[in-house]
Amino acid sequence: MTDTPARLLSLLSLLQTPREWPGSELAGRLGVSRRTVRRDIDRLRELGYPVEATMGAAGGYRLVAGAAMPPLLLDDDEAVAIAVGLRAAAGNAVDGIEESSARALTKLEQVLPSRLRYRVRTLGEATVPISGDSPVVDAEVLTVLAGAVANREKVRFGYRSGDSSDTSRLVEPLRLVTAGRRWYLVAFDTTRDDWRTFRLDRIHSPRAVGSRVVQRDLPAESAADYVAGRRTDWGTPVHRIVVTFHAPAASVAGRLGDEPGEIEALGEHRCRMRAERSDSIDWLAARMLMLGCEFEVHGPEALVEVLRTMSARAARAS
């Protein structure tokens, strides 16, 4: 490759993949000598790209984080994927990133080749987001919790429950999970000595306390399974849940540990839940009663029986 600018762009594109490149492999990819590769590496460094070299048989070159973000070189699929992600983020439930996402998307679409710009716009025009009054998550809360998860640090925060009571929690965070337009934190609550799921829109004033933790065994295959209610320590059979709620879908979704698609709108003021669950029927029944709306259970019978038992217990207590 004799065209120096084109060769430098090709070299930069290779270095932007997360691996070390031996000089001999770079030379082979570019069709030049190893001496030319070293010279081109020096040119990239002069342009501000932080290229690090390691010595030895397993050494090579790699691009590391610098003081400023250099221009990225993306292939067609990568560019489309980022554009789609930015378009989704512009309407996301995280407060404060909508405008930044829209600006970034505008800049990206401006420099996309016409064929890619057409793909992105076609997808955008064919996609309609679900509107609703879903609560938004503070971007700072999200950042603090994500850092605590990455560093395996305990985090303390205030938490507002569904009945508006406010408590202080000290937890060992495991993962952040998104379901529909809601964010959840899966963490081990040290006060209650058990795993808990926390809605991020109800968390305030989080701060890492600097105490590192050893990851505990989660009673589920994954954090997403735990949020969906599929705990492995319940040992209950799979139940096919069908329930109609007399409430908007936006006010029900995310409050029953449901996954995206399990809550179907049946108009402006009704929705239906269709799900297959292996979690506790007692837990689900209690959560349904806490919604504060009328509902009809179409199945399973086990859920109906649990609700009857709860009703009789409440009647005796009152």
C-alpha positions in Angstrom: 0.0 0.0 0.0 1.9 3.0 -1.3 -0.7 5.7 -0.4 0.5 7.0 3.0 -2.8 8.7 4.2 -4.8 5.6 3.2 -2.3 3.3 4.9 -2.4 5.4 8.1 -6.2 5.1 8.2 -6.0 1.4 7.6 -3.4 1.1 10.4 -5.5 3.1 12.8 -8.5 1.0 12.0 -6.6 -2.1 12.9 -5.2 -0.6 16.1 -8.7 0.4 17.3 -9.6 -3.3 17.8 -8.9 -4.4 21.5 -5.8 -6.5 21.0 -2.1 -6.2 20.5 -0.8 -6.4 16.9 2.7 -7.8 16.3 4.7 -5.6 13.9 5.0 -8.5 11.4 1.2 -9.0 11.3 0.6 -5.3 10.7 3.2 -5.3 8.0 1.5 -8.3 6.3 -1.9 -6.8 6.6 -0.7 -3.5 5.0 1.7 -5.0 2.5 4.7 -3.0 3.7 7.9 -3.6 5.6 8.1 -3.6 9.4 10.3 -0.5 9.2 7.4 1.3 7.4 5.0 0.1 10.1 7.3 1.6 12.8 7.5 4.9 10.8 3.7 5.0 10.5 3.3 4.3 14.2 5.5 7.4 14.9 3.3 9.4 12.6 0.2 8.4 14.5 1.8 9.4 17.7 2.7 12.8 16.3 -1.0 13.2 15.4 -1.9 12.5 19.1 -2.9 8.9 18.9 -1.5 7.1 22.1 0.0 3.9 20.5 1.8 1.8 23.0 4.5 -0.7 22.1 5.5 -3.8 24.2 8.7 -5.7 23.8 9.3 -9.4 23.7 8.1 -12.4 21.6 4.5 -11.7 22.6 4.8 -8.0 22.2 3.3 -5.6 19.7 1.4 -2.4 19.3 -2.0 -1.3 20.7 -4.0 1.9 21.0 -4.5 2.9 24.7 -6.6 5.5 26.3 -5.3 9.1 26.0 -6.2 12.5 27.2 -8.6 13.1 24.4 -10.7 10.7 22.3 -9.3 10.5 18.7 -11.6 10.1 15.7 -13.0 6.6 15.4 -12.9 4.5 12.3 -16.0 2.3 11.9 -17.1 -0.2 9.4 -20.6 -0.1 7.9 -22.3 -2.4 10.5 -20.6 -0.7 13.4 -21.7 2.8 12.2 -25.3 1.7 11.8 -25.3 -0.1 15.2 -24.0 3.1 17.0 -26.6 5.3 15.1 -29.4 2.9 16.2 -28.2 2.9 19.8 -28.0 6.7 19.9 -31.5 7.0 18.4 -32.8 4.7 21.2 -30.8 6.6 23.9 -32.4 9.9 22.7 -35.7 8.6 23.9 -34.4 6.6 26.8 -35.5 6.7 30.5 -32.1 8.2 31.7 -32.5 11.8 32.5 -30.0 14.2 31.0 -28.7 12.1 28.1 -31.5 12.7 25.6 -30.0 16.0 24.2 -26.5 14.6 24.1 -27.6 11.5 22.3 -29.5 13.6 19.8 -26.5 15.8 19.1 -24.2 12.9 18.7 -26.7 11.2 16.3 -26.9 14.4 14.2 -23.1 14.5 13.9 -22.9 10.9 13.0 -25.6 11.0 10.4 -24.0 14.1 8.8 -20.8 12.1 8.0 -22.4 8.8 7.1 -22.3 7.7 3.5 -25.6 8.0 1.8 -26.2 4.2 1.7 -25.7 4.0 5.5 -27.7 7.2 6.2 -30.6 5.6 4.3 -30.4 2.4 6.4 -30.5 4.4 9.6 -33.3 6.7 8.6 -35.4 3.8 7.3 -35.1 2.0 10.6 -36.0 5.2 12.5 -39.0 5.9 10.4 -40.2 2.3 10.7 -39.8 2.2 14.5 -42.3 3.7 16.9 -41.4 3.8 20.6 -44.0 3.1 23.3 -45.1 6.4 24.9 -45.9 6.6 28.5 -45.2 8.2 31.8 -42.4 5.9 32.8 -40.1 7.4 35.5 -36.7 8.6 34.4 -33.4 7.7 36.1 -30.9 10.3 37.2 -27.7 9.9 35.0 -25.6 10.6 38.1 -27.3 7.8 40.1 -26.7 5.5 37.2 -23.0 6.5 36.9 -22.3 6.1 40.7 -24.0 2.6 40.8 -22.2 1.4 37.6 -18.9 2.4 39.1 -19.7 0.6 42.4 -20.6 -2.5 40.4 -17.4 -2.4 38.4 -15.2 -1.8 41.5 -17.1 -4.3 43.6 -17.7 -1.6 46.3 -20.4 -1.4 48.9 -22.8 1.5 48.2 -25.1 3.4 50.5 -28.2 5.2 49.2 -31.7 6.4 50.1 -34.6 4.3 48.7 -38.2 5.3 48.3 -40.5 2.3 48.4 -43.8 1.9 46.6 -45.7 3.3 49.6 -43.4 6.4 49.6 -41.6 5.5 52.8 -37.9 6.3 52.7 -35.1 4.1 54.0 -31.3 4.0 54.0 -29.7 1.0 52.4 -26.2 -0.4 52.5 -25.8 -3.0 49.7 -23.3 -5.0 47.8 -24.1 -4.3 44.1 -24.0 -7.0 41.5 -25.5 -5.8 38.2 -27.6 -3.2 36.6 -30.5 -4.6 34.6 -32.8 -2.9 32.1 -36.3 -4.2 31.5 -38.5 -2.2 29.1 -38.0 1.5 30.1 -37.0 0.7 33.7 -33.6 0.2 35.3 -33.0 -2.1 38.3 -30.1 -2.7 40.6 -29.6 -6.3 41.8 -27.7 -6.2 45.1 -27.2 -8.0 48.4 -28.9 -6.0 51.1 -26.6 -6.3 54.2 -29.3 -5.1 56.6 -31.9 -7.7 55.4 -29.2 -10.3 54.8 -30.8 -11.3 51.4 -30.7 -10.4 47.7 -32.9 -7.5 46.6 -34.0 -5.7 43.4 -34.1 -1.9 43.6 -35.6 0.4 41.0 -33.1 3.1 40.0 -35.8 5.8 39.7 -36.4 5.3 43.5 -32.8 5.6 44.5 -31.3 8.9 45.6 -28.0 10.1 47.0 -25.9 7.0 46.3 -22.3 6.9 47.3 -19.7 4.2 47.3 -18.3 3.7 50.8 -14.9 2.3 49.7 -15.4 -1.2 51.2 -14.6 -3.9 48.7 -16.7 -7.0 48.7 -16.3 -10.6 47.5 -19.1 -11.5 45.1 -21.7 -13.7 46.6 -23.6 -16.5 44.8 -26.8 -15.1 43.3 -29.8 -17.5 43.6 -30.5 -17.2 39.8 -28.8 -18.0 36.6 -28.2 -14.3 35.9 -29.2 -10.9 37.3 -31.7 -10.6 34.5 -33.3 -13.9 35.6 -33.4 -12.6 39.2 -35.2 -9.4 38.2 -37.7 -11.5 36.2 -38.3 -13.5 39.4 -36.6 -16.7 38.3 -34.8 -17.6 41.5 -33.1 -21.0 41.6 -33.7 -21.4 45.4 -37.5 -21.5 45.2 -37.7 -24.8 43.4 -41.2 -24.1 42.2 -42.7 -25.4 38.9 -43.3 -23.2 35.8 -46.6 -21.3 36.0 -48.3 -19.9 32.9 -49.6 -16.5 34.2 -52.5 -14.7 32.4 -53.9 -11.6 34.3 -55.9 -8.6 33.1 -55.2 -5.4 35.0 -57.5 -2.3 34.9 -54.6 0.1 34.7 -52.4 1.5 31.9 -49.6 -0.7 30.7 -47.0 1.9 31.6 -48.1 1.9 35.3 -47.9 -1.9 35.5 -44.8 -2.7 33.5 -41.7 -3.4 35.6 -43.5 -3.7 38.9 -44.0 -7.5 38.7 -40.5 -8.5 37.8 -41.8 -8.8 34.2 -39.6 -8.9 31.2 -40.2 -6.7 28.1 -43.1 -8.0 26.1 -44.9 -9.7 29.0 -47.3 -6.7 29.5 -49.6 -6.0 26.6 -51.7 -2.9 26.4 -55.4 -3.5 25.8 -56.3 0.1 25.3 -55.6 3.2 27.3 -56.7 1.9 30.7 -56.3 -1.9 30.6 -53.4 -4.3 30.0 -52.7 -8.0 30.1 -49.8 -10.0 31.5 -48.8 -13.2 29.8 -45.8 -14.9 31.2 -44.2 -18.2 32.1 -42.7 -18.0 35.6 -40.9 -20.4 37.9 -40.8 -17.9 40.8 -42.9 -17.8 43.9 -46.7 -17.5 43.3 -47.0 -15.9 46.8 -44.5 -13.2 45.8 -46.3 -12.5 42.6 -49.7 -12.4 44.3 -48.5 -9.9 46.8 -47.0 -7.7 44.2 -50.2 -7.7 42.2 -52.2 -6.6 45.3 -49.7 -3.8 45.8 -50.5 -2.3 42.3 -53.6 -0.7 43.7 -55.9 -1.6 40.8 -58.6 -4.1 39.9 -57.5 -7.2 38.1 -58.8 -10.6 36.9 -56.7 -13.8 37.0 -57.3 -16.1 34.1 -54.7 -18.6 35.2 -53.2 -20.5 36.8 -55.5 -21.9 39.5 -52.6 -21.9 42.0 -52.4 -18.1 41.8 -56.2 -17.9 42.4 -55.9 -20.1 45.5 -53.0 -18.0 46.9 -55.1 -14.8 46.4 -58.0 -16.4 48.2 -55.8 -17.4 51.1 -54.4 -13.9 51.3 -57.9 -12.4 51.2 -59.1 -14.6 54.0 -56.0 -13.8 56.1 -56.6 -10.0 55.5 -60.3 -10.4 56.5 -59.4 -12.2 59.7 -56.8 -9.5 60.5 -59.3 -6.7 60.1 
